[in-house]
Amino acid sequence: MPDRKEKGAANASFFPDRIVTGLVRFCGALSTALILVIFVQIVVAVTRRYLFNSPLQWNDEMIGYLLVTLVMLGSAEALRRGDHIAIDLISARLRPGLARAQRALANLSIMVFAAIVGLSIWDSITFARSFGSYSVGYIEIETWIPQMPVVLGMVLIFLTAALGLYRSLRGLPQ
């Protein structure tokens, strides 16, 4: 029979798991806050346009940038919580061993996707920085700035899926 130390060590949280989970939850909270920021921004824009006949010129562009940031910061939290879109017609009926292998393969696929998208956007960012590319529109900023949340989101998704893969391989609960 294992003593208390061994039992505690078996149930202890994997150290990077706590760090990544904390970071992902924090970014999810920021994503939630951005929903409120966008809502307030829309209310102000509508009020100015229809009550004061003085529309905000930069509003739509800023909302687009904020929506990308919102989705990228919140997607890893959705993956962590299992709130993402899933079709489980087959996976719900798998035996425990096969279900574990399916979860591992799914997490590995997510990691590959995140790496491909993240590296692709990173290449785009390095090109935009070297070229000195600026956005067109009312908000004139370097184009790499609104692309950075995509890289951050892909890193968070990759880390979340890597922890899911670790848990699957170790037989730990998701």
C-alpha positions in Angstrom: 0.0 0.0 0.0 1.5 3.4 -1.0 2.3 5.8 1.8 0.9 9.3 1.9 3.9 10.8 0.1 3.6 8.5 -2.9 -0.1 9.1 -3.1 0.3 12.8 -2.9 3.0 12.7 -5.6 0.7 10.7 -7.9 -2.1 13.2 -7.5 0.1 16.3 -7.7 -0.4 18.6 -10.6 2.2 18.5 -13.4 4.2 21.7 -12.9 3.9 23.1 -16.5 0.2 22.2 -16.3 -0.3 24.7 -13.6 1.6 27.4 -15.4 0.0 26.8 -18.8 -3.5 26.5 -17.2 -3.1 29.7 -15.3 -1.9 31.5 -18.4 -4.7 30.1 -20.5 -7.3 31.0 -17.9 -5.9 34.6 -17.6 -6.0 35.0 -21.4 -9.6 33.6 -21.4 -10.5 36.3 -18.8 -8.9 38.9 -21.0 -11.0 37.6 -23.9 -14.1 38.0 -21.8 -13.2 41.5 -20.9 -12.7 42.3 -24.6 -16.3 41.3 -25.2 -17.3 44.1 -22.8 -14.9 46.5 -24.4 -16.3 45.8 -27.9 -19.8 46.1 -26.6 -19.1 49.5 -25.1 -17.3 50.6 -28.2 -20.3 49.6 -30.4 -22.8 51.4 -28.0 -20.7 54.6 -28.2 -20.4 54.3 -32.0 -24.1 53.8 -32.5 -24.9 56.6 -30.1 -22.5 59.0 -31.8 -23.8 58.1 -35.3 -27.5 58.2 -34.7 -28.0 60.7 -31.9 -25.2 63.2 -32.6 -24.6 62.6 -36.3 -20.9 62.3 -35.6 -19.7 58.8 -36.5 -16.4 57.3 -35.3 -14.3 56.8 -38.4 -11.9 54.2 -36.8 -14.5 52.2 -34.9 -15.1 49.3 -37.4 -11.4 48.7 -37.9 -10.7 48.7 -34.2 -13.5 46.2 -33.6 -12.1 43.9 -36.2 -8.7 44.0 -34.5 -10.3 43.4 -31.1 -12.4 40.5 -32.4 -9.3 38.7 -33.7 -7.6 39.2 -30.3 -10.7 38.1 -28.5 -11.0 34.8 -30.5 -7.2 34.1 -30.3 -7.1 34.7 -26.5 -10.2 32.7 -25.8 -9.7 29.7 -28.1 -7.2 28.0 -25.9 -9.5 28.4 -22.9 -12.3 26.8 -24.9 -10.0 23.9 -25.8 -8.9 23.5 -22.2 -12.4 23.4 -20.9 -13.7 21.2 -23.8 -16.1 23.9 -24.9 -14.9 23.7 -28.5 -17.0 22.2 -31.3 -16.7 18.4 -31.4 -18.5 15.6 -33.1 -18.4 12.6 -30.8 -20.6 10.1 -32.6 -17.8 7.6 -32.7 -15.5 8.7 -30.0 -18.2 8.5 -27.3 -18.6 4.8 -28.1 -15.0 3.9 -28.0 -13.5 1.5 -25.4 -11.3 3.3 -22.8 -8.0 2.3 -24.4 -9.2 3.4 -27.9 -10.7 6.6 -26.5 -7.4 7.5 -24.9 -5.6 6.9 -28.2 -8.2 9.0 -30.0 -7.7 11.9 -27.5 -4.0 11.6 -28.0 -4.3 11.7 -31.8 -6.7 14.7 -31.6 -4.4 16.6 -29.3 -1.5 15.8 -31.6 -3.5 17.1 -34.6 -4.3 20.3 -32.8 -0.6 20.8 -32.0 0.3 20.3 -35.7 -2.4 22.8 -36.8 -1.3 25.4 -34.2 2.3 25.0 -35.2 1.5 25.4 -38.9 -0.7 28.4 -38.4 1.6 30.0 -35.9 4.7 29.6 -38.0 2.9 30.9 -41.1 1.7 34.0 -39.3 5.2 34.4 -37.8 6.6 34.5 -41.3 4.0 37.1 -42.3 5.0 39.2 -39.2 8.7 39.0 -40.0 8.0 40.0 -43.6 5.7 42.9 -42.6 8.3 44.2 -40.1 11.2 44.0 -42.6 9.1 45.6 -45.3 7.7 48.3 -42.9 4.1 47.5 -43.9 1.3 49.7 -42.5 -2.4 49.1 -42.4 -4.7 50.9 -44.7 -7.7 52.7 -43.1 -8.2 55.2 -40.3 -6.0 53.4 -37.8 -2.6 53.5 -39.4 -0.4 51.0 -37.5 2.2 48.5 -38.6 0.5 45.4 -39.9 2.4 43.0 -37.6 0.8 44.5 -34.5 -2.7 43.1 -35.1 -1.2 39.8 -36.2 0.6 39.2 -32.9 -2.6 37.9 -31.1 -2.8 35.1 -33.7 0.7 33.9 -32.8 -0.1 34.2 -29.1 -3.3 32.3 -29.6 -1.5 29.5 -31.5 1.2 29.2 -28.8 -1.6 28.9 -26.1 -3.5 26.3 -28.2 -0.3 24.3 -28.8 0.6 24.3 -25.1 -3.0 23.4 -24.1 -3.0 20.5 -26.6 0.4 19.4 -25.5 -0.9 19.1 -21.9 -3.9 17.2 -23.2 -1.6 14.9 -25.1 0.5 14.4 -21.9 -2.7 13.6 -19.9 -3.9 11.2 -22.6 -0.6 9.3 -22.7 -0.4 9.1 -18.9 -4.1 8.1 -18.6 -5.0 11.1 -16.6 -8.4 12.7 -16.7 -8.9 15.5 -19.3 
